[in-house]
């Protein structure tokens, strides 16, 4: 989706969802919903923190909505760049 000033990218799934009490933590570094999970079983808890840092570095916003048992939707909103690129 594109407005005049922003491009919005939405990524949705139909997975297990995220509990409402965990939504405010999903972008925290090293956070994982299942504390018993090791890095070998499912990551370091850095991916969403990295996506958030990149999004903010480009002047954008990231948000998430989720429903247990129905899935999650991540929304990235980035400003449109209206410049031109010159050959070196």
Biopython code that builds the backbone (N, CA, C, O; Angstrom):
import numpy as np
from Bio.PDB.StructureBuilder import StructureBuilder

atoms = [
    (1, "UNK", "N", (0.843, -1.159, 0.000)),
    (1, "UNK", "CA", (0.000, 0.000, 0.000)),
    (1, "UNK", "C", (0.900, 1.238, 0.000)),
    (1, "UNK", "O", (1.952, 1.231, 0.640)),
    (2, "UNK", "N", (0.510, 2.283, -0.696)),
    (2, "UNK", "CA", (1.296, 3.516, -0.762)),
    (2, "UNK", "C", (0.365, 4.708, -0.597)),
    (2, "UNK", "O", (-0.659, 4.809, -1.272)),
    (3, "UNK", "N", (0.730, 5.602, 0.301)),
    (3, "UNK", "CA", (0.052, 6.891, 0.378)),
    (3, "UNK", "C", (0.972, 7.895, -0.291)),
    (3, "UNK", "O", (1.967, 7.506, -0.903)),
    (4, "UNK", "N", (0.665, 9.162, -0.189)),
    (4, "UNK", "CA", (1.513, 10.171, -0.822)),
    (4, "UNK", "C", (2.899, 10.236, -0.209)),
    (4, "UNK", "O", (3.877, 10.494, -0.912)),
    (5, "UNK", "N", (2.996, 10.006, 1.094)),
    (5, "UNK", "CA", (4.261, 10.197, 1.782)),
    (5, "UNK", "C", (4.886, 8.919, 2.330)),
    (5, "UNK", "O", (6.046, 8.937, 2.740)),
    (6, "UNK", "N", (4.152, 7.820, 2.347)),
    (6, "UNK", "CA", (4.629, 6.595, 2.982)),
    (6, "UNK", "C", (4.306, 5.355, 2.160)),
    (6, "UNK", "O", (3.341, 5.325, 1.397)),
    (7, "UNK", "N", (5.135, 4.338, 2.336)),
    (7, "UNK", "CA", (4.861, 3.005, 1.820)),
    (7, "UNK", "C", (4.613, 2.133, 3.042)),
    (7, "UNK", "O", (5.365, 2.197, 4.014)),
    (8, "UNK", "N", (3.572, 1.327, 2.999)),
    (8, "UNK", "CA", (3.241, 0.455, 4.118)),
    (8, "UNK", "C", (3.356, -0.990, 3.652)),
    (8, "UNK", "O", (2.765, -1.391, 2.649)),
    (9, "UNK", "N", (4.129, -1.755, 4.404)),
    (9, "UNK", "CA", (4.318, -3.174, 4.115)),
    (9, "UNK", "C", (3.719, -3.956, 5.279)),
    (9, "UNK", "O", (4.056, -3.707, 6.437)),
    (10, "UNK", "N", (2.842, -4.890, 4.978)),
    (10, "UNK", "CA", (2.247, -5.727, 6.012)),
    (10, "UNK", "C", (2.604, -7.175, 5.771)),
    (10, "UNK", "O", (2.497, -7.680, 4.653)),
    (11, "UNK", "N", (3.030, -7.842, 6.835)),
    (11, "UNK", "CA", (3.349, -9.267, 6.775)),
    (11, "UNK", "C", (2.483, -9.947, 7.828)),
    (11, "UNK", "O", (2.580, -9.648, 9.019)),
    (12, "UNK", "N", (1.641, -10.861, 7.374)),
    (12, "UNK", "CA", (0.712, -11.533, 8.280)),
    (12, "UNK", "C", (0.905, -13.037, 8.212)),
    (12, "UNK", "O", (1.340, -13.583, 7.199)),
    (13, "UNK", "N", (0.570, -13.690, 9.312)),
    (13, "UNK", "CA", (0.599, -15.150, 9.330)),
    (13, "UNK", "C", (-0.663, -15.674, 10.010)),
    (13, "UNK", "O", (-1.449, -14.912, 10.573)),
    (14, "UNK", "N", (-0.835, -16.969, 9.944)),
    (14, "UNK", "CA", (-1.978, -17.611, 10.598)),
    (14, "UNK", "C", (-1.470, -18.562, 11.672)),
    (14, "UNK", "O", (-2.037, -19.633, 11.889)),
    (15, "UNK", "N", (-0.405, -18.161, 12.336)),
    (15, "UNK", "CA", (0.232, -18.988, 13.355)),
    (15, "UNK", "C", (-0.494, -18.951, 14.693)),
    (15, "UNK", "O", (-1.698, -18.705, 14.764)),
    (16, "UNK", "N", (0.271, -19.201, 15.746)),
    (16, "UNK", "CA", (-0.323, -19.322, 17.080)),
    (16, "UNK", "C", (-0.652, -17.977, 17.703)),
    (16, "UNK", "O", (-1.389, -17.921, 18.687)),
    (17, "UNK", "N", (-0.122, -16.894, 17.152)),
    (17, "UNK", "CA", (-0.387, -15.571, 17.685)),
    (17, "UNK", "C", (0.511, -15.229, 18.861)),
    (17, "UNK", "O", (1.305, -16.052, 19.318)),
    (18, "UNK", "N", (0.374, -14.016, 19.336)),
    (18, "UNK", "CA", (1.170, -13.510, 20.453)),
    (18, "UNK", "C", (0.199, -13.060, 21.532)),
    (18, "UNK", "O", (-0.763, -12.344, 21.256)),
    (19, "UNK", "N", (0.456, -13.481, 22.752)),
    (19, "UNK", "CA", (-0.409, -13.101, 23.873)),
    (19, "UNK", "C", (-0.400, -11.587, 24.055)),
    (19, "UNK", "O", (0.643, -10.957, 23.882)),
    (20, "UNK", "N", (-1.531, -10.995, 24.398)),
    (20, "UNK", "CA", (-1.604, -9.538, 24.555)),
    (20, "UNK", "C", (-0.551, -8.980, 25.515)),
    (20, "UNK", "O", (-0.019, -7.896, 25.278)),
    (21, "UNK", "N", (-0.247, -9.696, 26.581)),
    (21, "UNK", "CA", (0.736, -9.206, 27.554)),
    (21, "UNK", "C", (2.164, -9.229, 27.014)),
    (21, "UNK", "O", (3.058, -8.629, 27.612)),
    (22, "UNK", "N", (2.392, -9.916, 25.887)),
    (22, "UNK", "CA", (3.723, -9.985, 25.292)),
    (22, "UNK", "C", (3.928, -9.006, 24.140)),
    (22, "UNK", "O", (5.061, -8.803, 23.704)),
    (23, "UNK", "N", (2.861, -8.400, 23.642)),
    (23, "UNK", "CA", (2.977, -7.532, 22.465)),
    (23, "UNK", "C", (3.943, -6.372, 22.677)),
    (23, "UNK", "O", (4.645, -5.983, 21.743)),
    (24, "UNK", "N", (3.995, -5.818, 23.875)),
    (24, "UNK", "CA", (4.885, -4.680, 24.114)),
    (24, "UNK", "C", (6.356, -5.090, 24.190)),
    (24, "UNK", "O", (7.235, -4.229, 24.212)),
    (25, "UNK", "N", (6.631, -6.391, 24.229)),
    (25, "UNK", "CA", (8.009, -6.880, 24.365)),
    (25, "UNK", "C", (8.612, -7.450, 23.089)),
    (25, "UNK", "O", (9.818, -7.690, 23.048)),
    (26, "UNK", "N", (7.822, -7.673, 22.053)),
    (26, "UNK", "CA", (8.312, -8.409, 20.889)),
    (26, "UNK", "C", (9.481, -7.746, 20.168)),
    (26, "UNK", "O", (10.236, -8.432, 19.479)),
    (27, "UNK", "N", (9.651, -6.423, 20.308)),
    (27, "UNK", "CA", (10.754, -5.738, 19.638)),
    (27, "UNK", "C", (11.972, -5.572, 20.545)),
    (27, "UNK", "O", (12.975, -4.990, 20.132)),
    (28, "UNK", "N", (11.893, -6.076, 21.772)),
    (28, "UNK", "CA", (13.032, -5.995, 22.695)),
    (28, "UNK", "C", (14.113, -6.992, 22.292)),
    (28, "UNK", "O", (13.817, -8.114, 21.879)),
    (29, "UNK", "N", (15.377, -6.565, 22.417)),
    (29, "UNK", "CA", (16.491, -7.461, 22.101)),
    (29, "UNK", "C", (16.475, -8.668, 23.033)),
    (29, "UNK", "O", (16.242, -8.537, 24.234)),
    (30, "UNK", "N", (16.725, -9.830, 22.468)),
    (30, "UNK", "CA", (16.848, -11.109, 23.165)),
    (30, "UNK", "C", (15.540, -11.615, 23.763)),
    (30, "UNK", "O", (15.555, -12.594, 24.509)),
    (31, "UNK", "N", (14.420, -10.983, 23.462)),
    (31, "UNK", "CA", (13.145, -11.444, 24.001)),
    (31, "UNK", "C", (12.627, -12.617, 23.187)),
    (31, "UNK", "O", (12.663, -12.596, 21.957)),
    (32, "UNK", "N", (12.150, -13.629, 23.873)),
    (32, "UNK", "CA", (11.499, -14.777, 23.229)),
    (32, "UNK", "C", (10.263, -15.125, 24.039)),
    (32, "UNK", "O", (10.282, -15.056, 25.268)),
    (33, "UNK", "N", (9.199, -15.493, 23.363)),
    (33, "UNK", "CA", (7.951, -15.828, 24.050)),
    (33, "UNK", "C", (8.136, -17.052, 24.938)),
    (33, "UNK", "O", (7.621, -17.106, 26.055)),
    (34, "UNK", "N", (8.870, -18.027, 24.433)),
    (34, "UNK", "CA", (9.110, -19.255, 25.197)),
    (34, "UNK", "C", (10.496, -19.155, 25.822)),
    (34, "UNK", "O", (11.503, -19.357, 25.143)),
    (35, "UNK", "N", (10.548, -18.848, 27.101)),
    (35, "UNK", "CA", (11.826, -18.644, 27.777)),
    (35, "UNK", "C", (12.684, -19.912, 27.801)),
    (35, "UNK", "O", (13.908, -19.819, 27.901)),
    (36, "UNK", "N", (12.076, -21.076, 27.713)),
    (36, "UNK", "CA", (12.829, -22.328, 27.768)),
    (36, "UNK", "C", (13.514, -22.656, 26.446)),
    (36, "UNK", "O", (14.328, -23.577, 26.391)),
    (37, "UNK", "N", (13.202, -21.925, 25.387)),
    (37, "UNK", "CA", (13.784, -22.196, 24.072)),
    (37, "UNK", "C", (15.240, -21.798, 24.020)),
    (37, "UNK", "O", (15.605, -20.721, 24.492)),
    (38, "UNK", "N", (16.072, -22.641, 23.460)),
    (38, "UNK", "CA", (17.484, -22.281, 23.288)),
    (38, "UNK", "C", (17.668, -21.649, 21.916)),
    (38, "UNK", "O", (16.771, -21.707, 21.074)),
    (39, "UNK", "N", (18.817, -21.051, 21.695)),
    (39, "UNK", "CA", (19.103, -20.450, 20.389)),
    (39, "UNK", "C", (19.068, -21.489, 19.283)),
    (39, "UNK", "O", (18.668, -21.186, 18.159)),
    (40, "UNK", "N", (19.483, -22.709, 19.589)),
    (40, "UNK", "CA", (19.486, -23.766, 18.572)),
    (40, "UNK", "C", (18.068, -24.147, 18.149)),
    (40, "UNK", "O", (17.860, -24.640, 17.040)),
    (41, "UNK", "N", (17.117, -23.925, 19.012)),
    (41, "UNK", "CA", (15.740, -24.318, 18.708)),
    (41, "UNK", "C", (14.920, -23.217, 18.064)),
    (41, "UNK", "O", (13.837, -23.497, 17.552)),
    (42, "UNK", "N", (15.384, -21.983, 18.066)),
    (42, "UNK", "CA", (14.513, -20.978, 17.484)),
    (42, "UNK", "C", (15.004, -19.561, 17.484)),
    (42, "UNK", "O", (14.190, -18.638, 17.519)),
    (43, "UNK", "N", (16.268, -19.346, 17.447)),
    (43, "UNK", "CA", (16.766, -17.990, 17.283)),
    (43, "UNK", "C", (17.226, -17.330, 18.565)),
    (43, "UNK", "O", (17.070, -17.859, 19.665)),
    (44, "UNK", "N", (17.795, -16.161, 18.381)),
    (44, "UNK", "CA", (18.412, -15.437, 19.493)),
    (44, "UNK", "C", (17.506, -14.375, 20.089)),
    (44, "UNK", "O", (17.838, -13.798, 21.125)),
    (45, "UNK", "N", (16.376, -14.102, 19.464)),
    (45, "UNK", "CA", (15.516, -13.033, 19.941)),
    (45, "UNK", "C", (15.968, -11.666, 19.455)),
    (45, "UNK", "O", (15.645, -10.650, 20.070)),
    (46, "UNK", "N", (16.712, -11.632, 18.358)),
    (46, "UNK", "CA", (17.222, -10.362, 17.831)),
    (46, "UNK", "C", (16.522, -9.894, 16.555)),
    (46, "UNK", "O", (16.581, -8.707, 16.233)),
    (47, "UNK", "N", (15.877, -10.771, 15.841)),
    (47, "UNK", "CA", (15.364, -10.426, 14.508)),
    (47, "UNK", "C", (14.438, -9.216, 14.509)),
    (47, "UNK", "O", (14.647, -8.282, 13.735)),
    (48, "UNK", "N", (13.428, -9.217, 15.355)),
    (48, "UNK", "CA", (12.489, -8.100, 15.345)),
    (48, "UNK", "C", (13.121, -6.820, 15.868)),
    (48, "UNK", "O", (12.749, -5.728, 15.437)),
    (49, "UNK", "N", (14.069, -6.937, 16.788)),
    (49, "UNK", "CA", (14.791, -5.753, 17.269)),
    (49, "UNK", "C", (15.608, -5.139, 16.132)),
    (49, "UNK", "O", (15.691, -3.916, 16.019)),
    (50, "UNK", "N", (16.204, -5.970, 15.299)),
    (50, "UNK", "CA", (16.973, -5.488, 14.148)),
    (50, "UNK", "C", (16.042, -4.828, 13.130)),
    (50, "UNK", "O", (16.357, -3.758, 12.608)),
    (51, "UNK", "N", (14.908, -5.453, 12.846)),
    (51, "UNK", "CA", (13.944, -4.868, 11.908)),
    (51, "UNK", "C", (13.475, -3.513, 12.420)),
    (51, "UNK", "O", (13.352, -2.565, 11.645)),
    (52, "UNK", "N", (13.214, -3.417, 13.719)),
    (52, "UNK", "CA", (12.785, -2.144, 14.293)),
    (52, "UNK", "C", (13.886, -1.086, 14.165)),
    (52, "UNK", "O", (13.596, 0.060, 13.819)),
    (53, "UNK", "N", (15.136, -1.449, 14.438)),
    (53, "UNK", "CA", (16.244, -0.498, 14.341)),
    (53, "UNK", "C", (16.414, 0.010, 12.908)),
    (53, "UNK", "O", (16.621, 1.205, 12.698)),
    (54, "UNK", "N", (16.330, -0.874, 11.935)),
    (54, "UNK", "CA", (16.455, -0.479, 10.527)),
    (54, "UNK", "C", (15.289, 0.424, 10.129)),
    (54, "UNK", "O", (15.482, 1.438, 9.458)),
    (55, "UNK", "N", (14.086, 0.052, 10.544)),
    (55, "UNK", "CA", (12.897, 0.851, 10.232)),
    (55, "UNK", "C", (13.024, 2.262, 10.812)),
    (55, "UNK", "O", (12.760, 3.246, 10.121)),
    (56, "UNK", "N", (13.424, 2.358, 12.069)),
    (56, "UNK", "CA", (13.585, 3.672, 12.701)),
    (56, "UNK", "C", (14.709, 4.468, 12.051)),
    (56, "UNK", "O", (14.596, 5.686, 11.910)),
    (57, "UNK", "N", (15.792, 3.803, 11.653)),
    (57, "UNK", "CA", (16.912, 4.494, 10.997)),
    (57, "UNK", "C", (16.490, 5.143, 9.676)),
    (57, "UNK", "O", (17.102, 6.115, 9.233)),
    (58, "UNK", "N", (15.454, 4.606, 9.059)),
    (58, "UNK", "CA", (14.946, 5.150, 7.804)),
    (58, "UNK", "C", (13.748, 6.075, 8.016)),
    (58, "UNK", "O", (13.061, 6.443, 7.064)),
    (59, "UNK", "N", (13.506, 6.445, 9.278)),
    (59, "UNK", "CA", (12.419, 7.373, 9.573)),
    (59, "UNK", "C", (11.048, 6.735, 9.574)),
    (59, "UNK", "O", (10.040, 7.426, 9.421)),
    (60, "UNK", "N", (10.997, 5.423, 9.744)),
    (60, "UNK", "CA", (9.730, 4.716, 9.701)),
    (60, "UNK", "C", (9.238, 4.251, 11.049)),
    (60, "UNK", "O", (9.815, 4.563, 12.091)),
    (61, "UNK", "N", (8.159, 3.498, 11.003)),
    (61, "UNK", "CA", (7.525, 2.949, 12.194)),
    (61, "UNK", "C", (7.213, 1.477, 11.950)),
    (61, "UNK", "O", (6.982, 1.068, 10.812)),
    (62, "UNK", "N", (7.206, 0.686, 13.013)),
    (62, "UNK", "CA", (6.803, -0.709, 12.924)),
    (62, "UNK", "C", (5.827, -0.990, 14.052)),
    (62, "UNK", "O", (5.989, -0.488, 15.165)),
    (63, "UNK", "N", (4.816, -1.793, 13.762)),
    (63, "UNK", "CA", (3.834, -2.151, 14.776)),
    (63, "UNK", "C", (3.380, -3.590, 14.552)),
    (63, "UNK", "O", (3.616, -4.175, 13.495)),
    (64, "UNK", "N", (2.730, -4.143, 15.558)),
    (64, "UNK", "CA", (2.232, -5.507, 15.463)),
    (64, "UNK", "C", (0.853, -5.585, 16.099)),
    (64, "UNK", "O", (0.580, -4.957, 17.122)),
    (65, "UNK", "N", (-0.006, -6.371, 15.468)),
    (65, "UNK", "CA", (-1.281, -6.750, 16.057)),
    (65, "UNK", "C", (-1.317, -8.264, 16.037)),
    (65, "UNK", "O", (-0.734, -8.891, 15.151)),
    (66, "UNK", "N", (-1.991, -8.851, 16.998)),
    (66, "UNK", "CA", (-2.008, -10.303, 17.060)),
    (66, "UNK", "C", (-3.223, -10.787, 17.842)),
    (66, "UNK", "O", (-3.760, -10.086, 18.699)),
    (67, "UNK", "N", (-3.635, -12.004, 17.519)),
    (67, "UNK", "CA", (-4.719, -12.655, 18.238)),
    (67, "UNK", "C", (-4.307, -14.102, 18.464)),
    (67, "UNK", "O", (-3.973, -14.819, 17.521)),
    (68, "UNK", "N", (-4.335, -14.519, 19.713)),
    (68, "UNK", "CA", (-3.965, -15.912, 20.022)),
    (68, "UNK", "C", (-4.816, -16.877, 19.216)),
    (68, "UNK", "O", (-6.035, -16.729, 19.131)),
    (69, "UNK", "N", (-4.162, -17.860, 18.629)),
    (69, "UNK", "CA", (-4.847, -18.869, 17.838)),
    (69, "UNK", "C", (-5.199, -18.438, 16.436)),
    (69, "UNK", "O", (-5.705, -19.248, 15.659)),
    (70, "UNK", "N", (-4.947, -17.177, 16.079)),
    (70, "UNK", "CA", (-5.333, -16.680, 14.759)),
    (70, "UNK", "C", (-4.172, -16.089, 13.966)),
    (70, "UNK", "O", (-4.266, -15.976, 12.744)),
    (71, "UNK", "N", (-3.087, -15.711, 14.623)),
    (71, "UNK", "CA", (-1.934, -15.181, 13.908)),
    (71, "UNK", "C", (-1.603, -13.756, 14.256)),
    (71, "UNK", "O", (-2.222, -13.146, 15.129)),
    (72, "UNK", "N", (-0.606, -13.228, 13.552)),
    (72, "UNK", "CA", (-0.075, -11.892, 13.808)),
    (72, "UNK", "C", (0.074, -11.129, 12.500)),
    (72, "UNK", "O", (0.178, -11.718, 11.424)),
    (73, "UNK", "N", (0.083, -9.803, 12.617)),
    (73, "UNK", "CA", (0.318, -8.945, 11.465)),
    (73, "UNK", "C", (1.314, -7.871, 11.874)),
    (73, "UNK", "O", (1.065, -7.107, 12.806)),
    (74, "UNK", "N", (2.442, -7.816, 11.174)),
    (74, "UNK", "CA", (3.462, -6.806, 11.390)),
    (74, "UNK", "C", (3.323, -5.770, 10.285)),
    (74, "UNK", "O", (3.182, -6.114, 9.112)),
    (75, "UNK", "N", (3.364, -4.499, 10.669)),
    (75, "UNK", "CA", (3.155, -3.396, 9.727)),
    (75, "UNK", "C", (4.356, -2.458, 9.795)),
    (75, "UNK", "O", (4.670, -1.914, 10.853)),
    (76, "UNK", "N", (5.019, -2.275, 8.663)),
    (76, "UNK", "CA", (6.159, -1.371, 8.557)),
    (76, "UNK", "C", (5.737, -0.199, 7.680)),
    (76, "UNK", "O", (5.261, -0.385, 6.560)),
    (77, "UNK", "N", (5.917, 1.012, 8.204)),
    (77, "UNK", "CA", (5.566, 2.238, 7.477)),
    (77, "UNK", "C", (6.849, 3.023, 7.254)),
    (77, "UNK", "O", (7.510, 3.430, 8.209)),
    (78, "UNK", "N", (7.200, 3.234, 5.981)),
    (78, "UNK", "CA", (8.443, 3.921, 5.615)),
    (78, "UNK", "C", (8.138, 5.142, 4.757)),
    (78, "UNK", "O", (7.242, 5.102, 3.914)),
    (79, "UNK", "N", (8.884, 6.232, 4.970)),
    (79, "UNK", "CA", (8.680, 7.409, 4.123)),
    (79, "UNK", "C", (9.139, 7.138, 2.694)),
    (79, "UNK", "O", (10.103, 6.408, 2.464)),
    (80, "UNK", "N", (8.436, 7.733, 1.750)),
    (80, "UNK", "CA", (8.788, 7.600, 0.336)),
    (80, "UNK", "C", (9.951, 8.533, 0.036)),
    (80, "UNK", "O", (9.940, 9.702, 0.422)),
    (81, "UNK", "N", (10.956, 8.004, -0.656)),
    (81, "UNK", "CA", (12.100, 8.802, -1.075)),
    (81, "UNK", "C", (11.859, 9.250, -2.502)),
    (81, "UNK", "O", (11.701, 8.409, -3.387)),
    (82, "UNK", "N", (11.825, 10.530, -2.748)),
    (82, "UNK", "CA", (11.537, 11.071, -4.075)),
    (82, "UNK", "C", (12.770, 11.640, -4.747)),
    (82, "UNK", "O", (12.666, 12.569, -5.548)),
    (83, "UNK", "N", (13.929, 11.098, -4.436)),
    (83, "UNK", "CA", (15.171, 11.584, -5.045)),
    (83, "UNK", "C", (15.501, 10.806, -6.298)),
    (83, "UNK", "O", (14.765, 9.902, -6.694)),
    (84, "UNK", "N", (16.599, 11.158, -6.914)),
    (84, "UNK", "CA", (17.086, 10.417, -8.065)),
    (84, "UNK", "C", (18.475, 9.907, -7.773)),
    (84, "UNK", "O", (19.199, 10.491, -6.966)),
    (85, "UNK", "N", (18.846, 8.841, -8.412)),
    (85, "UNK", "CA", (20.164, 8.248, -8.233)),
    (85, "UNK", "C", (21.002, 8.554, -9.469)),
    (85, "UNK", "O", (20.544, 8.390, -10.600)),
    (86, "UNK", "N", (22.227, 8.996, -9.242)),
    (86, "UNK", "CA", (23.131, 9.291, -10.354)),
    (86, "UNK", "C", (24.177, 8.189, -10.451)),
    (86, "UNK", "O", (24.609, 7.631, -9.443)),
    (87, "UNK", "N", (24.572, 7.890, -11.674)),
    (87, "UNK", "CA", (25.632, 6.914, -11.895)),
    (87, "UNK", "C", (26.962, 7.484, -11.410)),
    (87, "UNK", "O", (27.222, 8.679, -11.557)),
    (88, "UNK", "N", (27.781, 6.645, -10.847)),
    (88, "UNK", "CA", (29.101, 7.099, -10.354)),
    (88, "UNK", "C", (30.079, 7.268, -11.478)),
    (88, "UNK", "O", (31.229, 7.641, -11.245)),
]
sb = StructureBuilder()
sb.init_structure("model")
sb.init_model(0)
sb.init_chain("A")
sb.init_seg("    ")
for serial, (resi, resn, name, xyz) in enumerate(atoms, 1):
    if name == "N":
        sb.init_residue(resn, " ", resi, " ")
    sb.init_atom(name, np.array(xyz, "f"), 0.0, 1.0, " ", f" {name:<3s}", serial, name[0])
structure = sb.get_structure()
